[in-house]
Amino acid sequence: MTIGTYEYDEDIAKSVAHIMETGDFSYGVYSSALEREISWMSSKKWGVLSNSGTSSLHVALLAAKEFYCWPDDSEIIVPAVTFVATYNAVLHAGLKPVLADVNMKTWDCDFDSIIGKVRGETVGIIAANLFGKPARLQMVRHVCNEYNLFMLEDSAEAIGAMHNGHMVGSVGDVGVYSFYMAHILTSGVGGVAVTNSGELSDLMRSYVNHGLSMENIPREFSPGYLGRNFVFDRIGHSYRITELEAAIALGNLRRLYSIVTRRQEVARKMIHGLAEVSEEIMVASIQSNETSSWQMFPVVLRNRKKHDLMEHLRESGIECRDMVPLTNQPCYEGMFDPNDYPAANFINSHGLYWGCHQNMTDDQIEYVTATVKEFFK
């Protein structure tokens, strides 16, 4: 059983066939519609597509750095449990990531750790909505308001999750989603950044398109605008998506509710099936004002390290993975002291996840939970 899945129906096939027939591969009606619908769903005015969630994080930080005139090596607080893309995007933007340890019940940034990291050089905080679960977004928003900091919401793994009645991505100054193959809404690759700031939107679209002059980039779709005038105001990147990915993502976006509803049902059955080993396994705490879209089913073992269980699952044909370790990555050696993040280190050695997607059958759910219980017996 795999970690992820995808959806492909007749409507998507027709859209893809239309693009192939017309040859209109570059930014067009599908891309524009996808930006518009996702920004509306996330209570934002503007959406900017890119070729990945990582690229969207990168251009969001580049745009904020230029707009707010941050000097190089200004500090961005990042949770010590997140995918490496979150940390890397800060480095690629010429900024300095500063890790904050996480809360052991919610697995997102710990309040005391965040407050302890804020200082004169701090310009922003990234809240990472991991595994489909919202972070404690109002807490991060409060800190950002208190210290006049930029808030970037990394929702690459959580589109469709809700916080205080709004989709995640709505709380930050910029929110980012991903369409990667293993994610909830997939087109193979792709990402989008959403914001209420027209200025940040313009800058992000410029950075996605090689740094194209913003005078040549309308906020509303205009056919062929990218080829009208090759004038570049900044050093940007080739982060564009094609109409093919946009059409696939758009088709899946319109069934997002049913996708997330089934994932939530799968998770409930999984939690019920594992109730008798709850003293061995900890599932993330979901607050009363939020819902998870369950990109995967993450757990932390309370009393032992994860490796034997992972081996048992794999031998039983169940795909499982480490729970996004960051503080023990070789590429970050010397950037921080891993011993400063005890909660993250515990999760590194005790945390794993397996699939929790809409195409899992009830028999497969029962097989997974039975296999886990068999291990603890």
C-alpha positions as CSV (number, residue, x, y, z in Angstrom):
1,M,0.0,0.0,0.0
2,T,1.4,3.3,-1.1
3,I,1.7,6.7,0.7
4,G,-0.2,8.7,-1.9
5,T,-2.7,8.5,-4.8
6,Y,-4.1,10.7,-7.5
7,E,-7.3,11.4,-9.3
8,Y,-7.8,11.5,-13.1
9,D,-11.3,11.6,-14.7
10,E,-13.0,12.4,-18.0
11,D,-13.1,16.1,-17.5
12,I,-9.4,16.3,-16.7
13,A,-8.7,14.1,-19.8
14,K,-10.7,16.5,-22.0
15,S,-8.8,19.5,-20.6
16,V,-5.5,17.8,-21.3
17,A,-6.6,16.8,-24.8
18,H,-7.7,20.4,-25.5
19,I,-4.2,21.7,-24.5
20,M,-2.5,19.0,-26.6
21,E,-4.6,19.9,-29.6
22,T,-4.2,23.6,-29.4
23,G,-0.6,23.7,-28.3
24,D,-1.3,26.3,-25.7
25,F,1.1,25.1,-23.1
26,S,2.2,28.3,-21.5
27,Y,0.3,30.4,-18.9
28,G,-3.3,30.6,-20.0
29,V,-6.9,30.1,-19.0
30,Y,-6.4,27.0,-16.9
31,S,-3.5,28.5,-14.9
32,S,-5.5,31.7,-14.4
33,A,-8.6,29.8,-13.3
34,L,-6.5,27.7,-10.8
35,E,-4.9,30.9,-9.3
36,R,-8.3,32.5,-9.0
37,E,-10.1,29.6,-7.4
38,I,-7.4,28.7,-4.9
39,S,-7.0,32.3,-3.8
40,W,-10.8,32.5,-3.3
41,M,-10.9,29.3,-1.3
42,S,-8.1,30.6,0.9
43,S,-9.7,34.0,1.5
44,K,-7.0,35.8,-0.4
45,K,-7.1,38.2,-3.4
46,W,-4.2,37.0,-5.5
47,G,-2.6,33.7,-6.4
48,V,0.7,33.1,-8.2
49,L,1.5,29.7,-9.7
50,S,5.0,28.2,-9.8
51,N,6.5,24.8,-10.6
52,S,6.6,23.6,-7.0
53,G,5.6,24.4,-3.4
54,T,9.3,24.9,-2.7
55,S,9.5,27.5,-5.5
56,S,6.5,29.3,-4.1
57,L,8.1,29.5,-0.7
58,H,11.3,30.8,-2.3
59,V,9.6,33.6,-4.3
60,A,7.4,34.5,-1.4
61,L,10.5,35.2,0.7
62,L,12.3,37.0,-2.2
63,A,9.3,39.2,-2.7
64,A,9.0,40.0,1.0
65,K,12.7,40.6,1.3
66,E,12.5,43.2,-1.6
67,F,9.3,44.8,-0.5
68,Y,10.2,45.2,3.2
69,C,13.9,46.0,2.4
70,W,15.3,43.2,4.6
71,P,19.1,43.1,4.7
72,D,20.9,39.9,3.8
73,D,21.0,37.3,6.7
74,S,17.8,38.7,8.3
75,E,16.4,35.9,10.4
76,I,13.3,33.8,9.7
77,I,12.1,31.5,12.5
78,V,11.4,28.0,11.2
79,P,10.0,24.9,13.1
80,A,12.5,22.2,13.9
81,V,10.1,19.6,12.5
82,T,9.3,20.3,8.8
83,F,10.4,19.2,5.4
84,V,13.8,20.4,4.3
85,A,12.2,22.7,1.6
86,T,11.0,25.1,4.3
87,Y,14.5,25.6,5.7
88,N,16.2,25.6,2.2
89,A,13.9,28.3,0.8
90,V,15.1,30.6,3.6
91,L,18.7,29.9,2.7
92,H,18.1,30.3,-1.1
93,A,16.5,33.7,-0.4
94,G,19.7,35.0,1.3
95,L,18.1,34.9,4.7
96,K,19.1,33.1,7.9
97,P,16.8,30.3,9.2
98,V,16.6,30.1,13.0
99,L,15.0,26.9,14.3
100,A,12.4,26.8,17.1
101,D,11.6,23.5,18.8
102,V,8.2,22.0,18.5
103,N,5.4,21.1,20.9
104,M,5.3,17.4,21.6
105,K,1.5,17.2,21.4
106,T,0.9,19.2,18.2
107,W,4.3,18.8,16.5
108,D,4.4,22.5,15.4
109,C,6.3,25.5,16.8
110,D,6.4,25.7,20.6
111,F,5.3,29.1,21.9
112,D,8.1,29.5,24.4
113,S,10.7,28.4,21.9
114,I,9.5,30.9,19.3
115,I,9.5,33.8,21.8
116,G,13.0,32.8,22.8
117,K,14.2,33.2,19.2
118,V,12.7,36.6,18.5
119,R,15.4,39.4,18.5
120,G,16.3,42.5,16.5
121,E,17.4,40.6,13.4
122,T,14.1,38.6,13.2
123,V,11.9,39.6,10.3
124,G,9.5,36.7,10.0
125,I,8.1,33.3,11.1
126,I,7.2,30.3,8.9
127,A,4.2,28.3,10.3
128,A,4.3,24.8,8.7
129,N,1.0,23.0,8.4
130,L,2.5,19.5,8.3
131,F,0.8,16.1,7.5
132,G,-2.4,17.9,6.6
133,K,-2.8,19.3,10.1
134,P,-3.0,23.0,10.9
135,A,-0.3,24.5,13.0
136,R,-1.3,26.7,15.9
137,L,-1.8,29.6,13.5
138,Q,-3.4,32.1,15.8
139,M,-0.5,31.8,18.2
140,V,2.0,32.5,15.4
141,R,-0.1,35.3,14.1
142,H,-0.2,36.9,17.5
143,V,3.6,36.8,17.8
144,C,4.0,38.3,14.3
145,N,1.5,41.1,15.2
146,E,3.2,41.7,18.5
147,Y,6.7,42.0,17.0
148,N,5.7,43.3,13.5
149,L,7.0,40.2,11.8
150,F,6.1,38.7,8.3
151,M,4.1,35.4,8.5
152,L,4.6,32.8,5.8
153,E,2.2,29.9,6.0
154,D,3.7,26.7,4.5
155,S,0.6,24.7,3.7
156,A,2.3,22.5,1.1
157,E,0.9,19.4,2.8
158,A,-2.4,20.7,4.1
159,I,-4.7,22.1,1.4
160,G,-8.3,21.5,2.4
161,A,-7.5,21.6,6.2
162,M,-9.5,24.2,8.1
163,H,-8.7,26.6,10.9
164,N,-11.3,28.8,12.5
165,G,-13.6,28.2,9.6
166,H,-11.1,29.1,6.9
167,M,-8.7,27.0,4.9
168,V,-5.1,26.9,6.0
169,G,-3.1,29.5,4.0
170,S,-5.5,32.2,5.0
171,V,-3.8,33.4,8.2
172,G,-0.3,34.2,6.9
173,D,0.7,37.3,4.9
174,V,1.4,34.7,2.2
175,G,0.2,31.1,2.1
176,V,1.8,28.4,0.0
177,Y,0.3,25.1,-1.4
178,S,1.9,22.2,-3.3
179,F,0.6,19.9,-6.1
180,Y,3.4,17.4,-5.8
181,M,2.6,13.8,-6.7
182,A,2.2,12.5,-3.1
183,H,0.2,15.4,-1.9
184,I,-3.6,15.9,-1.4
185,L,-4.3,17.8,-4.6
186,T,-1.8,16.7,-7.2
187,S,-0.8,17.4,-10.7
188,G,2.6,15.7,-10.5
189,V,4.4,19.0,-9.8
190,G,3.4,22.5,-9.1
191,G,2.7,25.1,-6.3
192,V,0.9,28.3,-5.7
193,A,1.4,31.3,-3.3
194,V,-1.7,33.3,-2.2
195,T,-1.8,36.8,-0.6
196,N,-3.9,39.9,-0.1
197,S,-1.0,42.1,-1.0
198,G,-1.0,43.2,-4.7
199,E,2.6,44.4,-4.3
200,L,3.8,41.0,-3.0
201,S,1.7,39.3,-5.7
202,D,3.4,41.4,-8.5
203,L,6.9,40.7,-7.1
204,M,6.3,37.0,-6.8
205,R,5.0,36.8,-10.4
206,S,8.1,38.7,-11.5
207,Y,10.4,36.3,-9.7
208,V,8.6,33.3,-11.1
209,N,9.2,34.7,-14.6
210,H,13.0,35.4,-14.7
211,G,12.4,38.8,-12.9
212,L,10.2,40.2,-15.7
213,S,9.4,43.9,-15.4
214,M,6.2,44.3,-13.3
215,E,4.9,46.9,-15.8
216,N,4.6,43.9,-18.2
217,I,2.7,41.6,-15.8
218,P,-1.0,42.4,-15.3
219,R,-2.6,41.0,-12.2
220,E,-5.5,39.7,-14.2
221,F,-4.9,37.2,-17.0
222,S,-4.0,38.5,-20.4
223,P,-3.2,36.1,-23.2
224,G,0.4,36.1,-24.3
225,Y,1.6,38.7,-21.8
226,L,4.8,36.9,-21.0
227,G,6.1,37.4,-24.5
228,R,5.3,41.0,-25.0
229,N,8.4,42.7,-23.6
230,F,11.6,41.2,-22.4
231,V,12.5,43.8,-19.8
232,F,13.8,42.4,-16.5
233,D,13.8,44.5,-13.3
234,R,15.4,41.9,-11.0
235,I,17.3,38.6,-11.1
236,G,14.5,36.0,-11.1
237,H,14.0,32.3,-11.8
238,S,12.4,30.1,-14.4
239,Y,9.7,28.7,-12.0
240,R,6.7,28.6,-14.4
241,I,4.2,25.9,-14.6
242,T,2.5,24.6,-17.8
243,E,-1.2,24.6,-18.6
244,L,-1.1,20.7,-18.4
245,E,-0.3,20.7,-14.7
246,A,-2.7,23.6,-14.1
247,A,-5.6,21.7,-15.8
248,I,-5.0,18.5,-13.8
249,A,-4.7,20.5,-10.5
250,L,-7.9,22.5,-11.4
251,G,-9.9,19.3,-12.0
252,N,-8.8,17.9,-8.7
253,L,-9.4,21.2,-6.9
254,R,-13.1,21.0,-7.8
255,R,-13.4,17.7,-6.0
256,L,-11.2,18.7,-3.0
257,Y,-14.1,18.5,-0.6
258,S,-14.8,14.9,-1.4
259,I,-11.1,14.0,-1.3
260,V,-10.6,15.5,2.1
261,T,-13.9,14.1,3.5
262,R,-12.8,10.6,2.6
263,R,-9.3,11.1,4.0
264,Q,-10.9,12.2,7.3
265,E,-13.1,9.1,7.3
266,V,-10.0,6.9,6.7
267,A,-8.2,8.7,9.6
268,R,-11.1,8.2,12.0
269,K,-11.2,4.5,11.2
270,M,-7.5,4.2,11.6
271,I,-7.6,6.0,15.0
272,H,-10.4,3.7,16.1
273,G,-8.6,0.6,14.9
274,L,-5.4,1.6,16.9
275,A,-7.3,2.5,20.1
276,E,-6.1,-0.5,21.9
277,V,-2.4,0.4,21.4
278,S,-2.8,4.1,22.2
279,E,-0.4,3.7,25.1
280,E,2.3,2.8,22.5
281,I,1.3,5.2,19.7
282,M,0.7,9.0,19.8
283,V,-1.4,10.6,17.1
284,A,-1.2,14.4,16.7
285,S,-3.7,16.5,18.7
286,I,-6.3,18.1,16.5
287,Q,-7.8,21.2,18.1
288,S,-11.5,21.8,18.4
289,N,-11.4,24.8,16.0
290,E,-9.6,23.0,13.2
291,T,-9.8,20.0,10.9
292,S,-7.0,18.0,9.3
293,S,-6.9,17.0,5.6
294,W,-4.7,14.0,6.5
295,Q,-2.0,14.0,3.8
296,M,-0.7,11.0,5.6
297,F,-1.1,9.2,8.9
298,P,1.8,10.4,11.2
299,V,2.4,8.7,14.6
300,V,5.1,9.0,17.3
301,L,6.0,5.9,19.3
302,R,5.9,6.7,23.0
303,N,8.2,4.0,24.4
304,R,10.5,2.8,21.7
305,K,12.3,3.9,18.6
306,K,10.6,3.5,15.2
307,H,12.9,1.3,13.2
308,D,11.6,-2.1,14.1
309,L,8.0,-1.0,13.4
310,M,9.0,0.5,10.1
311,E,10.7,-2.8,9.1
312,H,7.6,-4.8,10.2
313,L,5.3,-2.6,8.1
314,R,7.5,-2.7,5.0
315,E,7.8,-6.5,5.2
316,S,4.0,-6.5,5.3
317,G,3.8,-4.5,2.1
318,I,2.9,-1.2,3.8
319,E,4.9,1.8,2.6
320,C,6.1,4.0,5.5
321,R,8.6,6.9,5.9
322,D,10.4,8.9,8.4
323,M,8.5,11.8,9.9
324,V,10.2,14.7,8.0
325,P,13.5,14.8,10.0
326,L,15.4,18.1,9.8
327,T,17.7,18.6,12.7
328,N,19.8,15.4,11.9
329,Q,20.3,16.2,8.2
330,P,24.0,16.0,7.0
331,C,23.6,19.0,4.8
332,Y,23.0,21.3,7.8
333,E,26.0,20.1,9.8
334,G,27.5,23.1,11.7
335,M,24.5,25.4,11.2
336,F,23.0,24.7,14.6
337,D,23.4,22.3,17.5
338,P,20.9,19.5,17.2
339,N,20.9,19.0,21.0
340,D,19.1,22.3,21.4
341,Y,15.9,20.7,20.0
342,P,14.9,17.8,22.3
343,A,11.3,17.5,21.1
344,A,12.4,17.5,17.4
345,N,15.1,14.9,18.1
346,F,12.6,12.7,19.9
347,I,10.3,12.9,16.8
348,N,13.3,12.1,14.5
349,S,13.9,8.8,16.3
350,H,10.3,7.9,17.2
351,G,8.1,9.4,14.4
352,L,6.9,7.8,11.2
353,Y,3.9,7.9,8.8
354,W,2.0,5.7,6.4
355,G,-0.7,6.3,3.9
356,C,-4.1,7.9,4.7
357,H,-5.7,8.7,1.3
358,Q,-9.1,8.7,-0.3
359,N,-8.5,5.6,-2.4
360,M,-7.7,3.3,0.6
361,T,-10.4,0.7,1.0
362,D,-11.8,-0.4,4.4
363,D,-10.1,-3.7,4.0
364,Q,-6.8,-1.9,3.6
365,I,-7.4,0.3,6.6
366,E,-8.1,-2.8,8.7
367,Y,-5.0,-4.5,7.3
368,V,-2.8,-1.6,8.3
369,T,-4.2,-1.3,11.9
370,A,-4.0,-5.1,12.3
371,T,-0.4,-5.1,11.2
372,V,0.5,-2.4,13.7
373,K,-1.3,-4.1,16.5
374,E,0.4,-7.4,15.6
375,F,3.8,-5.7,16.1
376,F,3.0,-4.5,19.6
377,K,1.6,-7.9,20.6
